Amino acid sequence: MKIMPVNEFETQLIQVLESVKQGEEIIISHGDKKEKIAVIIPYKEYQEKNIIKLGLLAKKGSYKIMDDFKMTSEELLGI
């Protein structure tokens, strides 16, 4: 995982996106203290990390939250 400051990220955006496309994760830092503010990861990893498993019913059941439901899935599950 590579750490880079915001200004370096801005100037090397195309190269950074190519690295991410190849599977690299990039941490963006900001300021004199190099505070870590964001992580850029390949979309495939993001998708895999956001799959909600149903515990004992994993691979045996599923759920779908309708678009007009007023609660996010995180609120529903108490995350």
N, CA, C and O atoms as a GROMACS GRO file, in nm:
protein
  316
    1MET      N    1   0.085  -0.117   0.000
    1MET     CA    2   0.000   0.000   0.000
    1MET      C    3   0.090   0.124   0.000
    1MET      O    4   0.181   0.136   0.082
    2LYS      N    5   0.064   0.213  -0.091
    2LYS     CA    6   0.145   0.333  -0.107
    2LYS      C    7   0.074   0.453  -0.044
    2LYS      O    8  -0.048   0.466  -0.056
    3ILE      N    9   0.149   0.540   0.023
    3ILE     CA   10   0.094   0.663   0.080
    3ILE      C   11   0.147   0.779  -0.002
    3ILE      O   12   0.267   0.789  -0.028
    4MET      N   13   0.056   0.869  -0.044
    4MET     CA   14   0.100   0.986  -0.119
    4MET      C   15   0.022   1.110  -0.077
    4MET      O   16  -0.097   1.101  -0.048
    5PRO      N   17   0.088   1.225  -0.073
    5PRO     CA   18   0.020   1.350  -0.038
    5PRO      C   19  -0.076   1.393  -0.149
    5PRO      O   20  -0.062   1.353  -0.264
    6VAL      N   21  -0.173   1.476  -0.112
    6VAL     CA   22  -0.276   1.521  -0.206
    6VAL      C   23  -0.215   1.583  -0.330
    6VAL      O   24  -0.256   1.551  -0.442
    7ASN      N   25  -0.117   1.671  -0.313
    7ASN     CA   26  -0.060   1.740  -0.430
    7ASN      C   27   0.008   1.642  -0.526
    7ASN      O   28   0.000   1.660  -0.648
    8GLU      N   29   0.073   1.540  -0.473
    8GLU     CA   30   0.135   1.438  -0.559
    8GLU      C   31   0.026   1.357  -0.630
    8GLU      O   32   0.038   1.324  -0.748
    9PHE      N   33  -0.081   1.325  -0.557
    9PHE     CA   34  -0.194   1.253  -0.615
    9PHE      C   35  -0.254   1.332  -0.731
    9PHE      O   36  -0.285   1.275  -0.836
   10GLU      N   37  -0.271   1.463  -0.712
   10GLU     CA   38  -0.330   1.547  -0.817
   10GLU      C   39  -0.244   1.548  -0.943
   10GLU      O   40  -0.296   1.541  -1.054
   11THR      N   41  -0.113   1.557  -0.926
   11THR     CA   42  -0.026   1.566  -1.042
   11THR      C   43  -0.004   1.431  -1.112
   11THR      O   44   0.033   1.427  -1.229
   12GLN      N   45  -0.028   1.322  -1.040
   12GLN     CA   46  -0.005   1.190  -1.097
   12GLN      C   47  -0.134   1.108  -1.107
   12GLN      O   48  -0.130   0.985  -1.101
   13LEU      N   49  -0.246   1.174  -1.123
   13LEU     CA   50  -0.376   1.108  -1.122
   13LEU      C   51  -0.385   0.990  -1.218
   13LEU      O   52  -0.429   0.882  -1.179
   14ILE      N   53  -0.344   1.009  -1.341
   14ILE     CA   54  -0.355   0.902  -1.441
   14ILE      C   55  -0.270   0.782  -1.401
   14ILE      O   56  -0.316   0.668  -1.412
   15GLN      N   57  -0.146   0.806  -1.355
   15GLN     CA   58  -0.059   0.696  -1.313
   15GLN      C   59  -0.116   0.625  -1.190
   15GLN      O   60  -0.109   0.503  -1.180
   16VAL      N   61  -0.174   0.702  -1.097
   16VAL     CA   62  -0.234   0.643  -0.977
   16VAL      C   63  -0.350   0.552  -1.017
   16VAL      O   64  -0.361   0.440  -0.966
   17LEU      N   65  -0.435   0.599  -1.106
   17LEU     CA   66  -0.549   0.518  -1.149
   17LEU      C   67  -0.503   0.390  -1.219
   17LEU      O   68  -0.566   0.286  -1.203
   18GLU      N   69  -0.397   0.398  -1.294
   18GLU     CA   70  -0.341   0.278  -1.358
   18GLU      C   71  -0.290   0.180  -1.252
   18GLU      O   72  -0.310   0.059  -1.265
   19SER      N   73  -0.224   0.232  -1.148
   19SER     CA   74  -0.175   0.146  -1.040
   19SER      C   75  -0.291   0.078  -0.968
   19SER      O   76  -0.284  -0.041  -0.936
   20VAL      N   77  -0.396   0.154  -0.942
   20VAL     CA   78  -0.515   0.099  -0.875
   20VAL      C   79  -0.579  -0.006  -0.964
   20VAL      O   80  -0.624  -0.110  -0.916
   21LYS      N   81  -0.583   0.021  -1.092
   21LYS     CA   82  -0.639  -0.075  -1.187
   21LYS      C   83  -0.562  -0.206  -1.183
   21LYS      O   84  -0.619  -0.313  -1.206
   22GLN      N   85  -0.432  -0.200  -1.155
   22GLN     CA   86  -0.348  -0.320  -1.146
   22GLN      C   87  -0.356  -0.387  -1.009
   22GLN      O   88  -0.290  -0.489  -0.986
   23GLY      N   89  -0.437  -0.330  -0.916
   23GLY     CA   90  -0.458  -0.393  -0.786
   23GLY      C   91  -0.393  -0.323  -0.667
   23GLY      O   92  -0.411  -0.368  -0.554
   24GLU      N   93  -0.320  -0.216  -0.690
   24GLU     CA   94  -0.254  -0.146  -0.580
   24GLU      C   95  -0.354  -0.059  -0.503
   24GLU      O   96  -0.447  -0.004  -0.561
   25GLU      N   97  -0.333  -0.049  -0.372
   25GLU     CA   98  -0.414   0.040  -0.289
   25GLU      C   99  -0.332   0.163  -0.256
   25GLU      O  100  -0.213   0.153  -0.226
   26ILE      N  101  -0.394   0.280  -0.262
   26ILE     CA  102  -0.325   0.408  -0.240
   26ILE      C  103  -0.392   0.481  -0.125
   26ILE      O  104  -0.514   0.497  -0.123
   27ILE      N  105  -0.311   0.526  -0.029
   27ILE     CA  106  -0.361   0.611   0.080
   27ILE      C  107  -0.325   0.755   0.047
   27ILE      O  108  -0.211   0.785   0.011
   28ILE      N  109  -0.423   0.845   0.059
   28ILE     CA  110  -0.401   0.987   0.034
   28ILE      C  111  -0.384   1.057   0.168
   28ILE      O  112  -0.466   1.042   0.258
   29SER      N  113  -0.275   1.134   0.180
   29SER     CA  114  -0.249   1.207   0.304
   29SER      C  115  -0.257   1.357   0.277
   29SER      O  116  -0.249   1.402   0.162
   30HIS      N  117  -0.273   1.434   0.386
   30HIS     CA  118  -0.292   1.578   0.371
   30HIS      C  119  -0.226   1.654   0.486
   30HIS      O  120  -0.228   1.610   0.600
   31GLY      N  121  -0.169   1.769   0.452
   31GLY     CA  122  -0.116   1.860   0.552
   31GLY      C  123   0.022   1.824   0.602
   31GLY      O  124   0.081   1.724   0.562
   32ASP      N  125   0.073   1.911   0.692
   32ASP     CA  126   0.208   1.894   0.747
   32ASP      C  127   0.220   1.765   0.829
   32ASP      O  128   0.326   1.703   0.832
   33LYS      N  129   0.111   1.726   0.893
   33LYS     CA  130   0.114   1.604   0.976
   33LYS      C  131   0.087   1.479   0.894
   33LYS      O  132   0.085   1.368   0.947
   34LYS      N  133   0.066   1.497   0.764
   34LYS     CA  134   0.039   1.386   0.672
   34LYS      C  135  -0.075   1.298   0.722
   34LYS      O  136  -0.066   1.176   0.724
   35GLU      N  137  -0.184   1.366   0.763
   35GLU     CA  138  -0.304   1.297   0.810
   35GLU      C  139  -0.364   1.215   0.696
   35GLU      O  140  -0.386   1.266   0.586
   36LYS      N  141  -0.389   1.090   0.723
   36LYS     CA  142  -0.447   1.002   0.621
   36LYS      C  143  -0.595   1.034   0.609
   36LYS      O  144  -0.669   1.029   0.707
   37ILE      N  145  -0.639   1.068   0.486
   37ILE     CA  146  -0.777   1.112   0.467
   37ILE      C  147  -0.859   1.021   0.376
   37ILE      O  148  -0.982   1.027   0.379
   38ALA      N  149  -0.795   0.937   0.296
   38ALA     CA  150  -0.871   0.852   0.204
   38ALA      C  151  -0.786   0.734   0.159
   38ALA      O  152  -0.663   0.737   0.165
   39VAL      N  153  -0.856   0.631   0.114
   39VAL     CA  154  -0.790   0.515   0.054
   39VAL      C  155  -0.857   0.489  -0.080
   39VAL      O  156  -0.979   0.485  -0.089
   40ILE      N  157  -0.777   0.471  -0.182
   40ILE     CA  158  -0.829   0.436  -0.313
   40ILE      C  159  -0.796   0.289  -0.336
   40ILE      O  160  -0.679   0.249  -0.333
   41ILE      N  161  -0.899   0.209  -0.358
   41ILE     CA  162  -0.881   0.066  -0.379
   41ILE      C  163  -0.949   0.027  -0.510
   41ILE      O  164  -1.038   0.098  -0.558
   42PRO      N  165  -0.908  -0.086  -0.568
   42PRO     CA  166  -0.976  -0.133  -0.688
   42PRO      C  167  -1.125  -0.157  -0.659
   42PRO      O  168  -1.161  -0.202  -0.551
   43TYR      N  169  -1.210  -0.126  -0.755
   43TYR     CA  170  -1.354  -0.138  -0.737
   43TYR      C  171  -1.395  -0.280  -0.700
   43TYR      O  172  -1.487  -0.299  -0.620
   44LYS      N  173  -1.329  -0.379  -0.757
   44LYS     CA  174  -1.363  -0.518  -0.728
   44LYS      C  175  -1.348  -0.548  -0.579
   44LYS      O  176  -1.432  -0.616  -0.521
   45GLU      N  177  -1.241  -0.497  -0.516
   45GLU     CA  178  -1.221  -0.516  -0.372
   45GLU      C  179  -1.330  -0.445  -0.293
   45GLU      O  180  -1.380  -0.498  -0.193
   46TYR      N  181  -1.368  -0.326  -0.336
   46TYR     CA  182  -1.475  -0.251  -0.269
   46TYR      C  183  -1.605  -0.330  -0.273
   46TYR      O  184  -1.674  -0.341  -0.172
   47GLN      N  185  -1.638  -0.385  -0.388
   47GLN     CA  186  -1.760  -0.464  -0.403
   47GLN      C  187  -1.758  -0.585  -0.310
   47GLN      O  188  -1.858  -0.614  -0.244
   48GLU      N  189  -1.647  -0.656  -0.305
   48GLU     CA  190  -1.637  -0.776  -0.223
   48GLU      C  191  -1.646  -0.745  -0.075
   48GLU      O  192  -1.702  -0.824   0.001
   49LYS      N  193  -1.592  -0.630  -0.031
   49LYS     CA  194  -1.596  -0.592   0.110
   49LYS      C  195  -1.734  -0.547   0.154
   49LYS      O  196  -1.762  -0.544   0.274
   50ASN      N  197  -1.821  -0.512   0.062
   50ASN     CA  198  -1.952  -0.461   0.097
   50ASN      C  199  -2.065  -0.562   0.076
   50ASN      O  200  -2.182  -0.524   0.065
   51ILE      N  201  -2.030  -0.688   0.073
   51ILE     CA  202  -2.132  -0.792   0.064
   51ILE      C  203  -2.174  -0.826   0.207
   51ILE      O  204  -2.089  -0.855   0.291
   52ILE      N  205  -2.303  -0.822   0.233
   52ILE     CA  206  -2.354  -0.851   0.367
   52ILE      C  207  -2.391  -0.998   0.372
   52ILE      O  208  -2.475  -1.045   0.296
   53LYS      N  209  -2.326  -1.072   0.463
   53LYS     CA  210  -2.356  -1.213   0.479
   53LYS      C  211  -2.465  -1.229   0.584
   53LYS      O  212  -2.474  -1.150   0.678
   54LEU      N  213  -2.546  -1.329   0.567
   54LEU     CA  214  -2.658  -1.351   0.657
   54LEU      C  215  -2.629  -1.454   0.766
   54LEU      O  216  -2.721  -1.518   0.815
   55GLY      N  217  -2.504  -1.470   0.804
   55GLY     CA  218  -2.470  -1.562   0.912
   55GLY      C  219  -2.506  -1.705   0.880
   55GLY      O  220  -2.454  -1.761   0.783
   56LEU      N  221  -2.593  -1.766   0.960
   56LEU     CA  222  -2.630  -1.905   0.940
   56LEU      C  223  -2.698  -1.930   0.806
   56LEU      O  224  -2.696  -2.042   0.755
   57LEU      N  225  -2.758  -1.827   0.750
   57LEU     CA  226  -2.827  -1.844   0.623
   57LEU      C  227  -2.741  -1.809   0.501
   57LEU      O  228  -2.791  -1.807   0.389
   58ALA      N  229  -2.612  -1.783   0.524
   58ALA     CA  230  -2.525  -1.749   0.412
   58ALA      C  231  -2.533  -1.857   0.305
   58ALA      O  232  -2.525  -1.977   0.334
   59LYS      N  233  -2.550  -1.814   0.184
   59LYS     CA  234  -2.563  -1.899   0.065
   59LYS      C  235  -2.695  -1.977   0.063
   59LYS      O  236  -2.716  -2.061  -0.024
   60LYS      N  237  -2.784  -1.950   0.159
   60LYS     CA  238  -2.914  -2.018   0.163
   60LYS      C  239  -3.029  -1.919   0.152
   60LYS      O  240  -3.143  -1.959   0.127
   61GLY      N  241  -3.001  -1.794   0.169
   61GLY     CA  242  -3.107  -1.694   0.164
   61GLY      C  243  -3.051  -1.560   0.120
   61GLY      O  244  -2.929  -1.544   0.110
   62SER      N  245  -3.137  -1.466   0.096
   62SER     CA  246  -3.095  -1.332   0.057
   62SER      C  247  -3.204  -1.233   0.098
   62SER      O  248  -3.312  -1.273   0.141
   63TYR      N  249  -3.174  -1.107   0.083
   63TYR     CA  250  -3.272  -1.004   0.110
   63TYR      C  251  -3.254  -0.890   0.012
   63TYR      O  252  -3.147  -0.875  -0.047
   64LYS      N  253  -3.355  -0.811  -0.005
   64LYS     CA  254  -3.347  -0.694  -0.091
   64LYS      C  255  -3.422  -0.582  -0.021
   64LYS      O  256  -3.535  -0.601   0.024
   65ILE      N  257  -3.359  -0.467  -0.013
   65ILE     CA  258  -3.423  -0.349   0.045
   65ILE      C  259  -3.479  -0.267  -0.070
   65ILE      O  260  -3.407  -0.229  -0.162
   66MET      N  261  -3.607  -0.240  -0.064
   66MET     CA  262  -3.674  -0.166  -0.170
   66MET      C  263  -3.623  -0.022  -0.174
   66MET      O  264  -3.581   0.032  -0.071
   67ASP      N  265  -3.627   0.040  -0.291
   67ASP     CA  266  -3.576   0.175  -0.310
   67ASP      C  267  -3.646   0.279  -0.222
   67ASP      O  268  -3.585   0.379  -0.184
   68ASP      N  269  -3.774   0.257  -0.190
   68ASP     CA  270  -3.848   0.356  -0.112
   68ASP      C  271  -3.835   0.333   0.040
   68ASP      O  272  -3.899   0.404   0.117
   69PHE      N  273  -3.754   0.236   0.083
   69PHE     CA  274  -3.732   0.210   0.224
   69PHE      C  275  -3.651   0.326   0.282
   69PHE      O  276  -3.551   0.366   0.222
   70LYS      N  277  -3.692   0.380   0.395
   70LYS     CA  278  -3.633   0.503   0.449
   70LYS      C  279  -3.509   0.481   0.536
   70LYS      O  280  -3.457   0.577   0.591
   71MET      N  281  -3.462   0.358   0.549
   71MET     CA  282  -3.348   0.328   0.636
   71MET      C  283  -3.237   0.265   0.551
   71MET      O  284  -3.264   0.185   0.462
   72THR      N  285  -3.112   0.302   0.578
   72THR     CA  286  -3.001   0.240   0.505
   72THR      C  287  -2.981   0.099   0.557
   72THR      O  288  -3.027   0.066   0.666
   73SER      N  289  -2.913   0.016   0.481
   73SER     CA  290  -2.887  -0.121   0.526
   73SER      C  291  -2.800  -0.121   0.651
   73SER      O  292  -2.814  -0.209   0.736
   74GLU      N  293  -2.709  -0.022   0.665
   74GLU     CA  294  -2.626  -0.012   0.785
   74GLU      C  295  -2.712   0.017   0.908
   74GLU      O  296  -2.690  -0.042   1.014
   75GLU      N  297  -2.810   0.108   0.895
   75GLU     CA  298  -2.899   0.139   1.006
   75GLU      C  299  -2.984   0.016   1.041
   75GLU      O  300  -3.003  -0.012   1.159
   76LEU      N  301  -3.033  -0.054   0.943
   76LEU     CA  302  -3.116  -0.172   0.965
   76LEU      C  303  -3.039  -0.278   1.042
   76LEU      O  304  -3.093  -0.340   1.133
   77LEU      N  305  -2.913  -0.300   1.005
   77LEU     CA  306  -2.832  -0.404   1.068
   77LEU      C  307  -2.760  -0.357   1.193
   77LEU      O  308  -2.694  -0.436   1.260
   78GLY      N  309  -2.772  -0.227   1.225
   78GLY     CA  310  -2.708  -0.173   1.345
   78GLY      C  311  -2.558  -0.162   1.335
   78GLY      O  312  -2.487  -0.173   1.435
   79ILE      N  313  -2.508  -0.140   1.213
   79ILE     CA  314  -2.363  -0.130   1.191
   79ILE      C  315  -2.316   0.010   1.223
   79ILE      O  316  -2.197   0.040   1.211
   0.00000   0.00000   0.00000
